[in-house]
Amino acid sequence: MSLFRKSLASLGIGAAKVDTVLQRDVLIPGESLPVVIQVKGGKTAQTIDNIHLFLCCSYEEEVESSRGDSQHRKEIVQQTCTLASWSLPYAFTLEADEDRHFDAELALPLNTPITIGDAKVWLETHLDIPLAFDPKDKDILTVRPDPLMDGIFSALEQAGLRIRLVECEAASGFALPFVQEFEFVPVSGPYHGRWRELEVVAYRDSDGLQLWFEVDRRLNGLSGMLSGFLGRGELERYCHVPATASPDQAGKQVLDFLDQTT
């Protein structure tokens, strides 16, 4: 019976299970995410080589594809980026029906996407079991803007701009393989009737917040203009908000900048 149970456990039947419990419901880029990893033994003892945590997000990338002919087409594909990872520094044996708990803390990178619109961020937990099915757990995370971005969003909203679309798109020249792009439309205020839309790319580093803007006054829209500029390194209307700025100062700086350059 013991050998039979081990065989079943290697296929994931009656094997150990893992569940990661988040200690915070709402996360902020640059802060830490404390978690408790709960491991429950199965029907037989199993050796756990490691526990791995992966903080992941998805982003879009335009790639060339061939459909069996000589023509190459471009299509948008979903890619996954591992933002951060953590591993248990030792192996252990988990007895049948045994409960084990482990505390861990994962630092969220400064450019962890804000989970607005289609932007998704999640935490994966993997049990590394030799020659057996590896149990996994997946938790969707809620990530909100840091104080600087929150101040800028608040200022844009007070100026009558509303977020219409948020996307993570592939881009080169950054620590991560993508940037997050925010698309705003004016519904009231000083920009209503002047602009059709405003696109913003934000990138955070230790010195502060880098921002790139593109304003569309035409009737046909930007059509992804900003992401195209990113690929060619031709972005204009660049603004840097220092890390020492308060949220109110950051918002005012961005509005003043937009008024002066557009």
PyRosetta script that sets phi, psi and omega in degrees:
from pyrosetta import init, pose_from_sequence

init()
pose = pose_from_sequence("MSLFRKSLASLGIGAAKVDTVLQRDVLIPGESLPVVIQVKGGKTAQTIDNIHLFLCCSYEEEVESSRGDSQHRKEIVQQTCTLASWSLPYAFTLEADEDRHFDAELALPLNTPITIGDAKVWLETHLDIPLAFDPKDKDILTVRPDPLMDGIFSALEQAGLRIRLVECEAASGFALPFVQEFEFVPVSGPYHGRWRELEVVAYRDSDGLQLWFEVDRRLNGLSGMLSGFLGRGELERYCHVPATASPDQAGKQVLDFLDQTT")
pose.set_psi(1, -39.6)
pose.set_omega(1, -179.3)
pose.set_phi(2, -62.6)
pose.set_psi(2, -43.8)
pose.set_omega(2, 179.2)
pose.set_phi(3, -64.5)
pose.set_psi(3, -39.7)
pose.set_omega(3, 178.8)
pose.set_phi(4, -63.3)
pose.set_psi(4, -43.0)
pose.set_omega(4, 179.7)
pose.set_phi(5, -65.0)
pose.set_psi(5, -38.6)
pose.set_omega(5, 177.9)
pose.set_phi(6, -64.1)
pose.set_psi(6, -37.9)
pose.set_omega(6, 178.9)
pose.set_phi(7, -65.5)
pose.set_psi(7, -42.6)
pose.set_omega(7, 177.2)
pose.set_phi(8, -64.0)
pose.set_psi(8, -42.3)
pose.set_omega(8, -179.3)
pose.set_phi(9, -61.7)
pose.set_psi(9, -35.6)
pose.set_omega(9, 179.5)
pose.set_phi(10, -65.1)
pose.set_psi(10, -22.2)
pose.set_omega(10, 177.2)
pose.set_phi(11, -94.4)
pose.set_psi(11, 0.2)
pose.set_omega(11, 179.2)
pose.set_phi(12, 93.9)
pose.set_psi(12, 2.6)
pose.set_omega(12, 179.2)
pose.set_phi(13, -93.7)
pose.set_psi(13, 118.0)
pose.set_omega(13, -177.0)
pose.set_phi(14, 71.5)
pose.set_psi(14, 21.0)
pose.set_omega(14, -178.3)
pose.set_phi(15, -89.3)
pose.set_psi(15, 175.3)
pose.set_omega(15, 177.2)
pose.set_phi(16, -62.5)
pose.set_psi(16, 154.1)
pose.set_omega(16, 178.1)
pose.set_phi(17, -126.7)
pose.set_psi(17, 153.5)
pose.set_omega(17, -179.7)
pose.set_phi(18, -130.8)
pose.set_psi(18, 142.2)
pose.set_omega(18, 177.9)
pose.set_phi(19, -143.4)
pose.set_psi(19, 124.1)
pose.set_omega(19, 179.2)
pose.set_phi(20, -101.4)
pose.set_psi(20, 125.5)
pose.set_omega(20, -178.0)
pose.set_phi(21, -104.9)
pose.set_psi(21, 118.6)
pose.set_omega(21, 179.6)
pose.set_phi(22, -75.4)
pose.set_psi(22, 136.0)
pose.set_omega(22, 179.8)
pose.set_phi(23, -91.9)
pose.set_psi(23, -3.6)
pose.set_omega(23, 176.2)
pose.set_phi(24, -138.3)
pose.set_psi(24, 138.2)
pose.set_omega(24, -179.1)
pose.set_phi(25, -83.3)
pose.set_psi(25, -35.3)
pose.set_omega(25, -177.2)
pose.set_phi(26, -120.3)
pose.set_psi(26, 132.8)
pose.set_omega(26, -174.5)
pose.set_phi(27, -116.0)
pose.set_psi(27, 153.6)
pose.set_omega(27, 179.2)
pose.set_phi(28, -124.5)
pose.set_psi(28, 130.6)
pose.set_omega(28, 176.6)
pose.set_phi(29, -54.4)
pose.set_psi(29, 138.5)
pose.set_omega(29, -178.5)
pose.set_phi(30, 92.4)
pose.set_psi(30, -13.3)
pose.set_omega(30, 177.9)
pose.set_phi(31, -98.9)
pose.set_psi(31, 176.8)
pose.set_omega(31, -177.3)
pose.set_phi(32, -101.9)
pose.set_psi(32, 148.0)
pose.set_omega(32, 176.8)
pose.set_phi(33, -110.2)
pose.set_psi(33, 104.2)
pose.set_omega(33, 175.8)
pose.set_phi(34, -81.6)
pose.set_psi(34, 137.8)
pose.set_omega(34, -179.6)
pose.set_phi(35, -137.5)
pose.set_psi(35, 158.6)
pose.set_omega(35, 170.7)
pose.set_phi(36, -118.1)
pose.set_psi(36, 121.7)
pose.set_omega(36, -179.5)
pose.set_phi(37, -96.1)
pose.set_psi(37, 117.8)
pose.set_omega(37, -178.8)
pose.set_phi(38, -104.6)
pose.set_psi(38, 121.2)
pose.set_omega(38, -179.4)
pose.set_phi(39, -115.8)
pose.set_psi(39, 127.6)
pose.set_omega(39, -178.7)
pose.set_phi(40, -115.5)
pose.set_psi(40, 124.5)
pose.set_omega(40, 179.4)
pose.set_phi(41, -66.2)
pose.set_psi(41, 152.8)
pose.set_omega(41, 179.8)
pose.set_phi(42, -94.3)
pose.set_psi(42, -141.7)
pose.set_omega(42, -176.8)
pose.set_phi(43, -84.4)
pose.set_psi(43, -10.2)
pose.set_omega(43, -179.4)
pose.set_phi(44, -146.9)
pose.set_psi(44, 161.0)
pose.set_omega(44, 178.7)
pose.set_phi(45, -67.5)
pose.set_psi(45, 141.2)
pose.set_omega(45, 178.7)
pose.set_phi(46, -138.0)
pose.set_psi(46, 144.1)
pose.set_omega(46, 175.2)
pose.set_phi(47, -87.1)
pose.set_psi(47, 128.1)
pose.set_omega(47, 177.7)
pose.set_phi(48, -105.3)
pose.set_psi(48, 110.1)
pose.set_omega(48, -179.4)
pose.set_phi(49, -70.1)
pose.set_psi(49, -32.7)
pose.set_omega(49, -177.4)
pose.set_phi(50, -169.7)
pose.set_psi(50, 162.2)
pose.set_omega(50, 168.4)
pose.set_phi(51, -119.0)
pose.set_psi(51, 127.6)
pose.set_omega(51, -179.2)
pose.set_phi(52, -117.0)
pose.set_psi(52, 136.5)
pose.set_omega(52, 172.3)
pose.set_phi(53, -115.6)
pose.set_psi(53, 135.2)
pose.set_omega(53, 178.6)
pose.set_phi(54, -129.9)
pose.set_psi(54, 122.6)
pose.set_omega(54, 173.5)
pose.set_phi(55, -91.9)
pose.set_psi(55, 118.7)
pose.set_omega(55, -171.1)
pose.set_phi(56, -126.8)
pose.set_psi(56, 159.3)
pose.set_omega(56, 170.8)
pose.set_phi(57, -148.0)
pose.set_psi(57, 166.3)
pose.set_omega(57, 177.6)
pose.set_phi(58, -111.4)
pose.set_psi(58, 152.9)
pose.set_omega(58, 175.1)
pose.set_phi(59, -149.1)
pose.set_psi(59, 162.7)
pose.set_omega(59, -178.1)
pose.set_phi(60, -100.1)
pose.set_psi(60, 142.0)
pose.set_omega(60, 176.8)
pose.set_phi(61, -137.1)
pose.set_psi(61, 137.2)
pose.set_omega(61, 177.4)
pose.set_phi(62, -90.2)
pose.set_psi(62, 121.5)
pose.set_omega(62, -177.2)
pose.set_phi(63, -128.6)
pose.set_psi(63, 156.4)
pose.set_omega(63, 176.0)
pose.set_phi(64, -83.4)
pose.set_psi(64, 141.1)
pose.set_omega(64, 179.5)
pose.set_phi(65, -136.0)
pose.set_psi(65, 152.2)
pose.set_omega(65, 177.5)
pose.set_phi(66, -120.5)
pose.set_psi(66, 133.9)
pose.set_omega(66, -178.2)
pose.set_phi(67, -108.6)
pose.set_psi(67, 35.8)
pose.set_omega(67, 176.6)
pose.set_phi(68, 90.4)
pose.set_psi(68, 2.3)
pose.set_omega(68, 176.1)
pose.set_phi(69, -121.1)
pose.set_psi(69, -174.0)
pose.set_omega(69, -175.7)
pose.set_phi(70, -80.0)
pose.set_psi(70, -10.2)
pose.set_omega(70, -177.9)
pose.set_phi(71, -87.5)
pose.set_psi(71, 136.5)
pose.set_omega(71, 176.8)
pose.set_phi(72, -106.5)
pose.set_psi(72, 130.6)
pose.set_omega(72, -178.9)
pose.set_phi(73, -115.1)
pose.set_psi(73, 160.0)
pose.set_omega(73, 176.4)
pose.set_phi(74, -106.6)
pose.set_psi(74, 137.0)
pose.set_omega(74, 177.8)
pose.set_phi(75, -139.1)
pose.set_psi(75, 157.5)
pose.set_omega(75, 179.5)
pose.set_phi(76, -92.6)
pose.set_psi(76, 126.4)
pose.set_omega(76, 178.5)
pose.set_phi(77, -122.3)
pose.set_psi(77, 150.1)
pose.set_omega(77, 177.4)
pose.set_phi(78, -87.3)
pose.set_psi(78, 125.8)
pose.set_omega(78, 177.0)
pose.set_phi(79, -112.9)
pose.set_psi(79, 156.9)
pose.set_omega(79, 176.8)
pose.set_phi(80, -114.3)
pose.set_psi(80, 132.9)
pose.set_omega(80, 178.0)
pose.set_phi(81, -115.2)
pose.set_psi(81, 130.3)
pose.set_omega(81, 172.4)
pose.set_phi(82, -87.7)
pose.set_psi(82, 110.7)
pose.set_omega(82, -175.9)
pose.set_phi(83, -78.7)
pose.set_psi(83, -36.1)
pose.set_omega(83, -178.3)
pose.set_phi(84, -160.6)
pose.set_psi(84, 159.0)
pose.set_omega(84, 179.8)
pose.set_phi(85, -146.9)
pose.set_psi(85, 160.9)
pose.set_omega(85, -179.3)
pose.set_phi(86, -150.0)
pose.set_psi(86, 143.1)
pose.set_omega(86, 179.0)
pose.set_phi(87, -135.8)
pose.set_psi(87, 145.6)
pose.set_omega(87, 174.6)
pose.set_phi(88, -67.9)
pose.set_psi(88, 135.2)
pose.set_omega(88, -173.5)
pose.set_phi(89, -82.1)
pose.set_psi(89, 10.7)
pose.set_omega(89, -178.7)
pose.set_phi(90, -155.7)
pose.set_psi(90, 160.3)
pose.set_omega(90, 175.3)
pose.set_phi(91, -94.3)
pose.set_psi(91, 161.6)
pose.set_omega(91, 178.1)
pose.set_phi(92, -155.3)
pose.set_psi(92, 163.3)
pose.set_omega(92, 176.4)
pose.set_phi(93, -103.9)
pose.set_psi(93, 129.6)
pose.set_omega(93, 179.2)
pose.set_phi(94, -104.7)
pose.set_psi(94, 114.6)
pose.set_omega(94, -179.0)
pose.set_phi(95, -74.4)
pose.set_psi(95, 164.9)
pose.set_omega(95, 178.7)
pose.set_phi(96, -58.1)
pose.set_psi(96, 130.0)
pose.set_omega(96, 178.0)
pose.set_phi(97, 63.1)
pose.set_psi(97, 11.5)
pose.set_omega(97, 179.1)
pose.set_phi(98, -77.0)
pose.set_psi(98, 143.3)
pose.set_omega(98, 175.0)
pose.set_phi(99, -106.9)
pose.set_psi(99, 128.6)
pose.set_omega(99, 176.0)
pose.set_phi(100, -129.8)
pose.set_psi(100, 139.7)
pose.set_omega(100, 177.9)
pose.set_phi(101, -121.3)
pose.set_psi(101, 139.9)
pose.set_omega(101, 178.6)
pose.set_phi(102, -132.9)
pose.set_psi(102, 134.6)
pose.set_omega(102, 175.7)
pose.set_phi(103, -93.5)
pose.set_psi(103, 138.8)
pose.set_omega(103, 177.3)
pose.set_phi(104, -144.0)
pose.set_psi(104, 159.8)
pose.set_omega(104, 178.8)
pose.set_phi(105, -139.9)
pose.set_psi(105, 124.7)
pose.set_omega(105, -175.9)
pose.set_phi(106, -116.9)
pose.set_psi(106, 122.6)
pose.set_omega(106, 179.9)
pose.set_phi(107, -78.7)
pose.set_psi(107, 126.9)
pose.set_omega(107, 177.4)
pose.set_phi(108, -81.4)
pose.set_psi(108, 124.8)
pose.set_omega(108, 176.7)
pose.set_phi(109, -58.4)
pose.set_psi(109, 155.4)
pose.set_omega(109, -177.8)
pose.set_phi(110, -60.0)
pose.set_psi(110, -29.7)
pose.set_omega(110, -176.9)
pose.set_phi(111, -103.6)
pose.set_psi(111, 27.6)
pose.set_omega(111, 169.7)
pose.set_phi(112, -59.3)
pose.set_psi(112, 127.5)
pose.set_omega(112, -176.5)
pose.set_phi(113, -59.5)
pose.set_psi(113, 143.5)
pose.set_omega(113, 172.4)
pose.set_phi(114, -77.3)
pose.set_psi(114, 131.1)
pose.set_omega(114, -173.2)
pose.set_phi(115, -85.6)
pose.set_psi(115, 73.8)
pose.set_omega(115, 173.7)
pose.set_phi(116, -117.1)
pose.set_psi(116, 143.2)
pose.set_omega(116, 178.2)
pose.set_phi(117, 66.0)
pose.set_psi(117, -129.9)
pose.set_omega(117, -176.2)
pose.set_phi(118, -87.1)
pose.set_psi(118, -3.3)
pose.set_omega(118, -178.4)
pose.set_phi(119, -68.7)
pose.set_psi(119, 126.8)
pose.set_omega(119, -178.2)
pose.set_phi(120, -124.8)
pose.set_psi(120, 135.9)
pose.set_omega(120, 175.4)
pose.set_phi(121, -131.0)
pose.set_psi(121, 136.4)
pose.set_omega(121, -178.6)
pose.set_phi(122, -145.8)
pose.set_psi(122, 162.9)
pose.set_omega(122, 178.4)
pose.set_phi(123, -116.6)
pose.set_psi(123, 124.4)
pose.set_omega(123, 177.1)
pose.set_phi(124, -106.9)
pose.set_psi(124, 136.7)
pose.set_omega(124, 176.1)
pose.set_phi(125, -119.8)
pose.set_psi(125, 128.7)
pose.set_omega(125, -178.1)
pose.set_phi(126, -123.4)
pose.set_psi(126, 132.4)
pose.set_omega(126, 167.8)
pose.set_phi(127, -92.2)
pose.set_psi(127, 125.9)
pose.set_omega(127, 179.8)
pose.set_phi(128, -94.4)
pose.set_psi(128, 102.8)
pose.set_omega(128, -178.3)
pose.set_phi(129, -114.7)
pose.set_psi(129, 119.6)
pose.set_omega(129, -176.6)
pose.set_phi(130, -59.4)
pose.set_psi(130, 134.4)
pose.set_omega(130, 174.2)
pose.set_phi(131, 55.3)
pose.set_psi(131, 34.3)
pose.set_omega(131, -178.3)
pose.set_phi(132, -149.3)
pose.set_psi(132, 166.9)
pose.set_omega(132, 173.5)
pose.set_phi(133, -60.9)
pose.set_psi(133, 130.3)
pose.set_omega(133, -179.0)
pose.set_phi(134, -92.5)
pose.set_psi(134, 110.8)
pose.set_omega(134, 177.2)
pose.set_phi(135, -62.3)
pose.set_psi(135, 145.5)
pose.set_omega(135, -177.8)
pose.set_phi(136, -135.3)
pose.set_psi(136, 158.2)
pose.set_omega(136, 174.5)
pose.set_phi(137, -139.2)
pose.set_psi(137, 142.7)
pose.set_omega(137, -179.3)
pose.set_phi(138, -132.7)
pose.set_psi(138, 128.1)
pose.set_omega(138, -179.2)
pose.set_phi(139, -125.3)
pose.set_psi(139, 125.9)
pose.set_omega(139, 176.0)
pose.set_phi(140, -78.5)
pose.set_psi(140, 134.8)
pose.set_omega(140, -176.2)
pose.set_phi(141, -108.0)
pose.set_psi(141, 152.0)
pose.set_omega(141, 173.4)
pose.set_phi(142, -108.2)
pose.set_psi(142, 117.4)
pose.set_omega(142, -177.5)
pose.set_phi(143, -117.2)
pose.set_psi(143, 125.4)
pose.set_omega(143, -178.8)
pose.set_phi(144, -109.6)
pose.set_psi(144, 162.7)
pose.set_omega(144, -177.0)
pose.set_phi(145, -63.9)
pose.set_psi(145, 149.5)
pose.set_omega(145, 172.4)
pose.set_phi(146, -73.2)
pose.set_psi(146, 171.3)
pose.set_omega(146, -174.6)
pose.set_phi(147, -56.2)
pose.set_psi(147, -39.5)
pose.set_omega(147, -179.5)
pose.set_phi(148, -64.4)
pose.set_psi(148, -48.6)
pose.set_omega(148, 179.6)
pose.set_phi(149, -65.3)
pose.set_psi(149, -36.6)
pose.set_omega(149, 179.2)
pose.set_phi(150, -63.4)
pose.set_psi(150, -40.2)
pose.set_omega(150, 177.3)
pose.set_phi(151, -63.7)
pose.set_psi(151, -38.7)
pose.set_omega(151, 179.3)
pose.set_phi(152, -69.9)
pose.set_psi(152, -44.6)
pose.set_omega(152, 177.8)
pose.set_phi(153, -59.4)
pose.set_psi(153, -41.8)
pose.set_omega(153, -179.4)
pose.set_phi(154, -63.7)
pose.set_psi(154, -42.0)
pose.set_omega(154, 180.0)
pose.set_phi(155, -65.4)
pose.set_psi(155, -42.3)
pose.set_omega(155, 179.1)
pose.set_phi(156, -64.6)
pose.set_psi(156, -38.7)
pose.set_omega(156, 178.9)
pose.set_phi(157, -66.0)
pose.set_psi(157, -41.6)
pose.set_omega(157, 179.0)
pose.set_phi(158, -65.6)
pose.set_psi(158, -24.2)
pose.set_omega(158, 178.0)
pose.set_phi(159, -86.0)
pose.set_psi(159, 5.8)
pose.set_omega(159, 175.3)
pose.set_phi(160, 94.2)
pose.set_psi(160, 12.3)
pose.set_omega(160, -179.9)
pose.set_phi(161, -99.5)
pose.set_psi(161, 140.3)
pose.set_omega(161, 179.4)
pose.set_phi(162, -124.8)
pose.set_psi(162, 142.5)
pose.set_omega(162, 177.5)
pose.set_phi(163, -71.6)
pose.set_psi(163, 127.3)
pose.set_omega(163, 177.8)
pose.set_phi(164, -107.6)
pose.set_psi(164, -33.4)
pose.set_omega(164, -174.8)
pose.set_phi(165, -150.7)
pose.set_psi(165, 139.2)
pose.set_omega(165, 175.9)
pose.set_phi(166, -131.4)
pose.set_psi(166, 127.2)
pose.set_omega(166, -177.8)
pose.set_phi(167, -138.7)
pose.set_psi(167, 147.7)
pose.set_omega(167, 169.4)
pose.set_phi(168, -104.0)
pose.set_psi(168, 120.5)
pose.set_omega(168, -174.9)
pose.set_phi(169, -125.5)
pose.set_psi(169, 146.1)
pose.set_omega(169, 179.3)
pose.set_phi(170, -59.8)
pose.set_psi(170, 139.5)
pose.set_omega(170, 178.3)
pose.set_phi(171, -156.0)
pose.set_psi(171, 145.9)
pose.set_omega(171, 178.7)
pose.set_phi(172, -101.0)
pose.set_psi(172, 163.8)
pose.set_omega(172, 177.5)
pose.set_phi(173, 89.9)
pose.set_psi(173, 6.8)
pose.set_omega(173, 179.4)
pose.set_phi(174, -122.6)
pose.set_psi(174, 165.6)
pose.set_omega(174, -179.8)
pose.set_phi(175, -64.3)
pose.set_psi(175, -34.5)
pose.set_omega(175, 176.1)
pose.set_phi(176, -101.4)
pose.set_psi(176, 158.5)
pose.set_omega(176, -175.8)
pose.set_phi(177, -79.9)
pose.set_psi(177, 12.3)
pose.set_omega(177, -177.3)
pose.set_phi(178, -151.0)
pose.set_psi(178, 167.9)
pose.set_omega(178, 169.3)
pose.set_phi(179, -131.4)
pose.set_psi(179, 160.5)
pose.set_omega(179, 177.2)
pose.set_phi(180, -101.1)
pose.set_psi(180, 132.0)
pose.set_omega(180, -176.9)
pose.set_phi(181, -115.2)
pose.set_psi(181, 134.3)
pose.set_omega(181, -179.7)
pose.set_phi(182, -116.5)
pose.set_psi(182, 130.5)
pose.set_omega(182, 178.9)
pose.set_phi(183, -112.2)
pose.set_psi(183, 124.0)
pose.set_omega(183, -179.3)
pose.set_phi(184, -113.3)
pose.set_psi(184, 151.3)
pose.set_omega(184, 172.1)
pose.set_phi(185, -127.4)
pose.set_psi(185, 139.9)
pose.set_omega(185, 178.0)
pose.set_phi(186, -81.3)
pose.set_psi(186, 125.5)
pose.set_omega(186, 178.5)
pose.set_phi(187, -111.6)
pose.set_psi(187, -12.0)
pose.set_omega(187, 177.2)
pose.set_phi(188, -166.2)
pose.set_psi(188, -178.1)
pose.set_omega(188, 174.3)
pose.set_phi(189, 80.6)
pose.set_psi(189, -167.5)
pose.set_omega(189, -170.5)
pose.set_phi(190, -67.5)
pose.set_psi(190, -20.9)
pose.set_omega(190, -177.4)
pose.set_phi(191, -95.4)
pose.set_psi(191, -8.8)
pose.set_omega(191, -179.9)
pose.set_phi(192, -68.1)
pose.set_psi(192, 126.9)
pose.set_omega(192, -176.3)
pose.set_phi(193, 89.5)
pose.set_psi(193, -17.2)
pose.set_omega(193, 177.5)
pose.set_phi(194, -97.2)
pose.set_psi(194, -40.6)
pose.set_omega(194, -177.2)
pose.set_phi(195, -114.7)
pose.set_psi(195, 150.2)
pose.set_omega(195, 169.1)
pose.set_phi(196, -89.6)
pose.set_psi(196, -43.5)
pose.set_omega(196, 177.4)
pose.set_phi(197, -160.2)
pose.set_psi(197, 163.2)
pose.set_omega(197, 177.6)
pose.set_phi(198, -128.8)
pose.set_psi(198, 128.1)
pose.set_omega(198, 175.7)
pose.set_phi(199, -109.8)
pose.set_psi(199, 137.8)
pose.set_omega(199, -177.2)
pose.set_phi(200, -131.0)
pose.set_psi(200, 130.9)
pose.set_omega(200, 169.9)
pose.set_phi(201, -112.6)
pose.set_psi(201, 129.9)
pose.set_omega(201, -178.0)
pose.set_phi(202, -119.6)
pose.set_psi(202, 137.4)
pose.set_omega(202, 176.2)
pose.set_phi(203, -140.1)
pose.set_psi(203, 125.4)
pose.set_omega(203, -174.9)
pose.set_phi(204, -103.5)
pose.set_psi(204, 136.4)
pose.set_omega(204, 170.5)
pose.set_phi(205, -135.3)
pose.set_psi(205, -175.7)
pose.set_omega(205, -174.6)
pose.set_phi(206, -65.7)
pose.set_psi(206, -22.7)
pose.set_omega(206, -178.3)
pose.set_phi(207, -84.2)
pose.set_psi(207, -18.9)
pose.set_omega(207, -178.7)
pose.set_phi(208, 151.7)
pose.set_psi(208, -148.5)
pose.set_omega(208, -174.4)
pose.set_phi(209, -119.2)
pose.set_psi(209, 122.4)
pose.set_omega(209, 175.2)
pose.set_phi(210, -94.8)
pose.set_psi(210, 134.6)
pose.set_omega(210, -177.0)
pose.set_phi(211, -132.1)
pose.set_psi(211, 137.6)
pose.set_omega(211, 172.9)
pose.set_phi(212, -122.7)
pose.set_psi(212, 139.3)
pose.set_omega(212, -175.6)
pose.set_phi(213, -125.5)
pose.set_psi(213, 147.7)
pose.set_omega(213, 168.9)
pose.set_phi(214, -139.6)
pose.set_psi(214, 126.7)
pose.set_omega(214, -178.8)
pose.set_phi(215, -107.7)
pose.set_psi(215, 134.4)
pose.set_omega(215, 177.7)
pose.set_phi(216, -112.5)
pose.set_psi(216, 122.1)
pose.set_omega(216, 176.0)
pose.set_phi(217, -105.7)
pose.set_psi(217, -1.8)
pose.set_omega(217, -175.0)
pose.set_phi(218, -85.3)
pose.set_psi(218, 173.3)
pose.set_omega(218, -179.5)
pose.set_phi(219, -91.1)
pose.set_psi(219, -14.3)
pose.set_omega(219, -174.2)
pose.set_phi(220, -98.3)
pose.set_psi(220, -0.1)
pose.set_omega(220, 173.7)
pose.set_phi(221, 83.5)
pose.set_psi(221, 168.4)
pose.set_omega(221, -177.4)
pose.set_phi(222, -79.2)
pose.set_psi(222, -30.9)
pose.set_omega(222, 178.6)
pose.set_phi(223, 55.3)
pose.set_psi(223, 46.7)
pose.set_omega(223, 177.1)
pose.set_phi(224, 76.3)
pose.set_psi(224, 21.0)
pose.set_omega(224, -177.5)
pose.set_phi(225, -55.5)
pose.set_psi(225, -41.8)
pose.set_omega(225, -174.2)
pose.set_phi(226, -64.2)
pose.set_psi(226, -45.0)
pose.set_omega(226, 179.3)
pose.set_phi(227, -63.8)
pose.set_psi(227, -32.9)
pose.set_omega(227, 176.1)
pose.set_phi(228, -66.0)
pose.set_psi(228, -41.8)
pose.set_omega(228, 177.0)
pose.set_phi(229, -62.8)
pose.set_psi(229, -38.2)
pose.set_omega(229, 179.5)
pose.set_phi(230, -57.4)
pose.set_psi(230, -45.0)
pose.set_omega(230, -177.6)
pose.set_phi(231, -64.4)
pose.set_psi(231, -28.6)
pose.set_omega(231, -178.6)
pose.set_phi(232, -98.6)
pose.set_psi(232, -0.4)
pose.set_omega(232, 179.5)
pose.set_phi(233, 65.9)
pose.set_psi(233, 31.1)
pose.set_omega(233, -175.1)
pose.set_phi(234, -113.5)
pose.set_psi(234, 22.9)
pose.set_omega(234, -178.7)
pose.set_phi(235, -64.9)
pose.set_psi(235, 138.2)
pose.set_omega(235, 175.9)
pose.set_phi(236, -115.5)
pose.set_psi(236, -179.1)
pose.set_omega(236, -180.0)
pose.set_phi(237, 55.8)
pose.set_psi(237, 63.1)
pose.set_omega(237, -179.2)
pose.set_phi(238, -97.7)
pose.set_psi(238, 138.1)
pose.set_omega(238, -179.6)
pose.set_phi(239, -138.1)
pose.set_psi(239, 137.4)
pose.set_omega(239, 178.3)
pose.set_phi(240, -116.9)
pose.set_psi(240, 125.7)
pose.set_omega(240, 177.6)
pose.set_phi(241, -105.5)
pose.set_psi(241, 118.8)
pose.set_omega(241, -176.7)
pose.set_phi(242, -66.9)
pose.set_psi(242, 151.1)
pose.set_omega(242, -179.1)
pose.set_phi(243, -63.1)
pose.set_psi(243, -22.9)
pose.set_omega(243, -178.2)
pose.set_phi(244, -79.6)
pose.set_psi(244, -9.0)
pose.set_omega(244, -178.0)
pose.set_phi(245, -70.0)
pose.set_psi(245, 148.0)
pose.set_omega(245, 173.5)
pose.set_phi(246, -81.6)
pose.set_psi(246, 163.7)
pose.set_omega(246, 177.3)
pose.set_phi(247, -55.8)
pose.set_psi(247, -41.4)
pose.set_omega(247, 178.7)
pose.set_phi(248, -64.9)
pose.set_psi(248, -41.2)
pose.set_omega(248, 178.8)
pose.set_phi(249, -64.3)
pose.set_psi(249, -40.2)
pose.set_omega(249, 179.5)
pose.set_phi(250, -62.3)
pose.set_psi(250, -44.6)
pose.set_omega(250, 179.1)
pose.set_phi(251, -63.1)
pose.set_psi(251, -43.5)
pose.set_omega(251, 179.9)
pose.set_phi(252, -65.0)
pose.set_psi(252, -41.2)
pose.set_omega(252, -179.9)
pose.set_phi(253, -60.3)
pose.set_psi(253, -41.9)
pose.set_omega(253, -179.0)
pose.set_phi(254, -67.8)
pose.set_psi(254, -43.6)
pose.set_omega(254, 179.3)
pose.set_phi(255, -64.3)
pose.set_psi(255, -41.3)
pose.set_omega(255, 177.1)
pose.set_phi(256, -62.4)
pose.set_psi(256, -41.7)
pose.set_omega(256, -179.9)
pose.set_phi(257, -62.8)
pose.set_psi(257, -45.2)
pose.set_omega(257, 179.1)
pose.set_phi(258, -63.5)
pose.set_psi(258, -39.9)
pose.set_omega(258, -179.9)
pose.set_phi(259, -65.7)
pose.set_psi(259, -34.9)
pose.set_omega(259, -177.2)
pose.set_phi(260, -78.5)
pose.set_psi(260, -29.6)
pose.set_omega(260, -172.2)
pose.set_phi(261, -105.0)
pose.set_psi(261, -8.9)
pose.set_omega(261, -178.5)
pose.set_phi(262, -123.1)
pose.dump_pdb("model.pdb")
